[in-house]
Amino acid sequence: MEFEDAVIGDVVVVILHGKIMAYEDSLPLRERLKEHLDSEMTKFVIDMADVPWMNSEGIGLLATAVATVGKAGGRLVLANISKKVESVLTITKCDAIIKHYDSREAAVASLSGSYSDSAH
């Protein structure tokens, strides 16, 4: 898994690339999230348009990220998840704790308070 990130207004957008299969491979991402939190950025969108699949370790990464950001008083949502990733979230019931949106723009707007449609 690789990633890149950018700041849009007061929202950090993290774009993931590749399968999410091993929790230990996510260390650079977890460190980057912590850097943003340390600089008082607390709104995050994880764009998963280029993530074809993830296993239970990917779920662990996302759950840990949501918890870490939440403890810092922030929010983290997903954007552009594939049907396969959505099915993993649904089967594990993680869709109840990790909100996701159909587009990066909708996810960013939801964190900025300017989006009126409901999340998945």
Helices and strands as residue ranges (DSSP letters): E 2-8, E 11-17, G 23-26, H 27-38, E 43-50, H 56-71, E 75-79, H 83-91, G 94-96, E 100-101, H 104-112
